[in-house]
Amino acid sequence: MAASLHHRGTEKRTYVLDTNVLLHDPGALLVFHEHDLVIPITVIEEVDKFKRELTELGRAARTVSRQLDGMRATGKIREGVPLPGGGKLRVELGASGDVGELFAGAANTNDNVILQTAMKLHREVKNGTVIFVSRDVNMRIKADALGMLAEDYEHAHVDIDEAYTGVIEREVDAEVVSEMYNRGWMAEEGEGICPHQFVILKNAAQPSQTAMTRYDAKQKRLQLVGRYKEGVWGIFARNREQLFALDLLLDDNVPLVTLDGMAGTGKTLLAIACGLQRVADDKRYRRLVVARPIFPLGKDIGFLPGTLEEKLNPWMKPIFDNLDLLLGGEESREGGSGGRGNKSAPPNYQALIDQKIIEVEPLTYIRGRSLPRQYLVIDEAQNLTPHEVKTVITRAGEGTKVILTGDRYQIDNPYVDATSNGLSYVVERFRLSPMAGHVTLRKGERSPLAETAASLL
């Protein structure tokens, strides 16, 4: 549902939408059910400014404009046109006078004109409730100070406190744990268990005795998770969540895997290691494609010189660091034995890139592509909007496996937050799908310092 509807009964309401709501979700016009929508004319003007941009904001602006234009066929948009849920939508021309009627010192800005329009409706509507909906914190604060009800746009938000982790624990008798190890599986109806969810069976009498299983919804049984004692490209699971991640990443029957966790938990390293295993060793996929959105941490350094590869290198460096670790590139170039290595030599992974076994690229150029039989790893997926993540996943062709990794608490994109980013959106929407699996990694393994910083800072 859109803006929260708690504690207000079932009376019909009028929602006034801010520009940022429409640019965040062009489908916002259709999710308010039986309630009325009002769009200030100033919002239309602001949307118009974005329509020529070749960005997600530009795409959203064009979509909103087309939707409103299509609605004109059903009536006069100034008087109100019907919405599918039973409500009406109209464009409000605004109030007479200047923004000085709002509060002392109010500037003549678009934000204040939008607030003025909402205030006009607030004073006029007697039999219903007018609610101003904005994703801008300061706009909600000003609206509340003016006596209006103000809410965030909560459609596609996820409650972090109840976020799906992909793992549950269950206390059982010792015989159940023994049976699981002896047979490798046991029947399970799966009530309250999501497909591919991991179930840790604990001996009620001796909690240290456990069996780690994954639920197979198709066969309705719990399957014992493998130990992967030989590792994957020199990487070994250091905790149970990493073991669960390996189990999903190496299973071709799970085409979509999401890995969430704080910095240093091994999300990207595990995903790339399993990708190399399935592409280079097992020949199960044609290519390992690793991509990430381009968002700087802190102030951007501006334009970068050089070829496309040279421009992208600073952005893709985190991925190259993981490839170096897996292939031992840094040690060989630094001269691990005696310091006789050639520092100018190309990295070990360069041969795999030249042979098109590995492809590292930004997400900027993925729209319109079709990627069949590829192992697609999307790093830093928490910086994607729900629409962007939909665009990425729908690129997957026949036989492609998609992995999304990220930390929903480290977001650099100013247009999403911990509850509305693409990673959280996919985890919540796919939790009941037999095509997807998820694990939240909790324990940092990068270094004791990194784990302590992630938890304390």
N, C-alpha and C positions, 0 to 999 in steps of 0.2 A: 504494500500500500504506500501511497505517497505520504505527505505530511501526516504525522501521527494523529490518530483520531480518538485517543483515550479520553475518558472522563467528560465527554461532551454529549453523550446520548446519541440519538439518531436524527437530530434536527438537520435540515438541509443547510449547507454552509456555502459561502462564497470565498474562493481562494484567489488571491491576487498574486500573480507569478512575477518574480524578478527575472532579469535577462539571464543571469547565470544558471538558473534552473533549466531553461530551454537549451542553452549551449551545452550543459552537462548531459542532459538526456532529452533529445528531440521527441521521444515518446511520452514525455511528461503530460502532453495534452490529452492522453487517453487513459490515464491511470487514476483519475479522481472520482470514478464511478458516478454516482447520482448527483454529485455536487457541481455547482456552477464555477466556471473559470472566468477571470477577468485579466486581460493583458493590457497594461497601459500602452498608449501609442508610442511613448518614449522607448519602451522595450523593443518595439518593431524597428525604430530608428537605430537602436544599438545593434540589433541582429543584422540589419542591413550593412553595417560597417564591416562585418566579418565575411560576407557572402563570397567575396572574391579570393579569400585566402586559401591556399592549397594545404591546409592543415585540418586536423580533426575539428577545430572550432569552425572553420569555413564549411566543412561538410555538414556539421550540425546546423549552422545558420541556414544553409540552402535547404536542408530537410524541413526545418521549421517553416520556412517561407512557402515551400511547396504544399505542406499540410494546410496552412492557413488559406492559401489560394484555392485549394481543393474544397475547403469548407464553405467558400463563398457561394458555391453552386447550390447549397441547401438553404440559403437565406441571406439576409443582410447581416454582415458580421458586426455592424455597429449596434444592431438591435438584439443580436444573439442568434447563434446557429446551434442545432442540436448536436450533442455528443453521444457516442455509442452507449455510454452508461446511463443515460437519462438526463444528465445535466445539460447546461447550455454554456457556450463560450461566446464572449463578446470582447471587442476592443474598446477600451475606454479612452475618450479624448482628453480627459484630465479636468482639473479644476480651474476656475477663474482666479485671477489675482496672482500674486507672486509667492515664492517659497518662503518669504518672510512670515507667512501665516503659520509656518510649521513651528519654528522656534527662533529665538533671538540669534542673529548672526548666521542664519542658514544661507549657504552659498547657492548660487543659481547653477547647480549641477544636475546632470541626468538622474543621479541617485536621489536627490531631494525632490525632483519633479515626480519620480515614480512613487516616492513616499507620500507626496502631496495627493496623488491620485488615489492611493490606498486610503488616506485619511478622509478624503471626500466620500468614498464608499462607506467607510466605517461610520460616518455621521449619518448617512442617508438610509442605510439598511436597518430597519427596525425589527423585523421578524426573524432575522437569521444572524449568523455569526460571520464576520469578515476576518479572514486569516491571511496575513502576509507571509508568503513563502519565499525564502531566499537562502542561498548557500553562503552568502556574505555575512560573517559574524557581526560586523559593525552595523550593517543594515538592519539586522534583527534587533540589535541593541537599541538603535534609534527608534525603530517601530514600537518596541516595547515601552520606551520612555515616553512616546507620544500617546500611549494608552491603547495601542492595538495588540491583538494576539499575533505573535510572530513565531514561525517554525522553520527549521531546516527542512530541506527536501530529503526525505528518508527512504525513498524508493531505491532498492538495491543495496541499502545499508545492511551490514551484518553485525550482530551483537558480539563484540570481541570476547566478552566474558563467557559466552556460550559457543564460541567458535569450534567448529568440528576439528578434532585433532587426528582422527583416523585410528586411534588406539583406545581400547577399553580394557579393564581388568575384571576378572570374574573368579570368585572363590569356588573351588570344587573339591571333591574328595580325592584322596591320594590315588584311588583306583582309576579315576578319570585321567589324571596326568600320566600314569603308567600306561594306560591303554593308548593314549595319544602317541607316546613314544614307540610303543610296540607296533601299532598298525599304521601310524602316520596320518590318520584322519579319523574323524568321528562325525556322525550325523548331527545336524543342527538345523532347526526350523528357521532360525535367524530373526526371531521377533525382537525388534529394537536394535538390530545390527544392520549396518549399511553394507552394501556390496564391497568386497575387498577391504573391509575394516579388519584391523588386527585385534585379536582377542588374546590377552595374556591370561592363561589358566593358572591360578595359584592354588597350591595345596593349602587348604584352610588350617590344617594342623601344623604345617611346616611351610610358612610363606616363602622361604628361600627356594623351595622346589617349585619350578614353574615350567610351563610349556608355552612356547610362542607360536600362535597360529594365525592364519588368515582365512576369513570367511569367503567361501565360494558360493555365491548366491544361485548360480546355475545348477549346481549339483546338491545344494543345500547341505553343506558340510564344512567343518573346520579342517583346514589343511595345515600340517606342520610346516613351519617356515624353515627353509634350508639354512645351513650355517655359513656357507660360502668360505670355507676355511682356506681355500687357495687364493682368495682375494680376487680383485678385478684390476688388472693393470697395476699391480703393486699396492693397491689400496685395500685395506682391511677394515671391516666395521669395528668401531671402537665402543659402540653402545648399541642398545637394542633398537633405538629409532633408526640409526644408520643401517642396521641389518634389515629392518622393515623396508627402508628406502631401496636397498639393493634388490630385495625381493620383487618390488614393483617395477623398478627400472629395467630389470632383466626379463620381465614377463611380457612377451609379445601379445598376450591376450588382453592386456590393459593398455589401450592406445592413448590414454591421457593420464598423466601423473602430475600431481602438484606437491611440491615440497616447500614447506614454510618453516622458518626458524630464524633465530637471531644470528648476528654475524659470527662466523667461525664455526658453525655447526656442520659444515661440509656439504652443503646443498649442491653448489655448482661443481665441486670436485667429484662428488659421487656421480652426478648426472653425466659429466663429460667422460669419466672413466668407463661407465657402463656403455656410453655411446661408442667409444673406441672399441670396446669388447665386441659389441654387436655388429659394428661396421667393418673394422679392420680384421678382426679374428674370425668371427662367425659368418661374415658376409651376408647377414640377414637384411641389412639395409644398404642402400646404394651410397649414402653420404651422411656424415654427421654435420648438421648445420647448427651453429651456435650464434644466437643473436641477442642483442640487448637494446633497450631504448636508450636514447642519448639525452641524459639529464645531468648537468654538472652539479657537483657538491660545492656550495658556496658560489662566489662570483665567477662568471664565465671569463675565460681568458681571451675570448674573441676569435677571429678567423685564424685558421691554421694553414701554413704554407704547404706546398708539395702536392703529390699525386693523391688520388682518392685513398689509396692504401696508407700513405703517410699521414693524411688528415685523420683517418679513423684509428690509427695505432694508439693514441692516448686513450680513446674511449674503449677500445677493445683490450687494453693491457691487462685488466683483471682476468680475462679469458686466457690470454697468452700465458699469464703466470701459472694458471692451472695446468695448461699443456706442458709448460716447462717442467713443472713438478712431476707430472706423469711420465714424461719422456726423458727426464734427467738432463735436460738441455743446459741449465745453468751450471751444473757441476762440470760437465764436459768442457764448456767454453771457459770456465774459470780455471780449469786445470786442476781437477780434484786431487790428482796424485803428483805432487811436485810442482804444481803451478805452471805446467808447460802447455796448458790448453790455449787454443786460438780464439781470442775474444772477438775477432772480426768474422769468425765463421758463422754461417747462417744457423738459426736455431734448428734443433732436431725435428720440430714439427713442420718446418718449411716444406720438407719433401711430401708430407701428407697433404699439405695445402696445394702444392703444385700438382699432385696427382688427383686433386678434387675429392679426396677422401674426407677432408675436413674443410668446411666453409664457414668463415667467421665474418659476420656482417651486422650492420645496424638494422633495426626494424623499419627504418625510414622507407626502404625500397621493397618491402614484402607485399604491399597491396597489389592485387592482380596476379600474383604468382600462384602456381599450382605445384605442390611438393609431394610427389608420389614416392613411396618406399624410402623415406628418409627419417633419420633420427633427429628430431628438431628440439633443441634446448633453448628456451627463452629465459635468459637470466634477468634479474631485477624486475620481475613481472609486477611487483607492487607499484611500479611507476606508470602502469598502463591504466587507462580508463576501461570500464566495462565494454564499451564499443570497440576500443582498440584490441582488447583481448579476444573479442569475438572475431574480429578481422583476422587475427593471427591464427586462431584455431581452425577457422574455415578455409585456410590455405592448405590444410592437410589433405593430401591425395590418398589414393588406395595404398594401404600397407604402411602408412606413416605413423610414427609414435611421437607425441608431443609431450614435452616436460616443461612445466612452469616452475621456476624457483624464485624465492624472494623472501624478504623480511617486511611484514606489513607495518612494522614500527620504524622503518628507515625509509621514508618517502621523500623524494625530492621534487615530485610533480606537484605544483601548487593547486592543481584542480581536483585532486583526490585526497582522501585521508585513509586512516586505518580501516574504516568500515565501508568505504565506497570504492576502493581500488579494484582493479581487474582481477588480481590474485584472490582476494577475499570473495569476490563475486563468483568466480569459477568454482572455488572450493564449496561454497554453499549451494550453488545451483546443481552441481554434479555429484553431490554426496550420495544420492540415491540411484545413481546411474551405474549399471554393471560395466560401463566402458571406462570408468575412472577410478583412481585410487589416490589417497592422500595420506601424508604423514607430516606431523609437526615435529621437527627436530628440536630438542630442548637443551642438550648438553654441548657446550662449545669445546671443540677439539683443536682449534688453531694453535693456541698456546694458553697457559694459565693466565697470563696478563690479558689477552684478548677476551677470555671468558669473564674475567673479573670486571673488565671495563664494560662489557656488554650488559652486565647485571647491575653495576653500580652507577654508571653514568647516564 
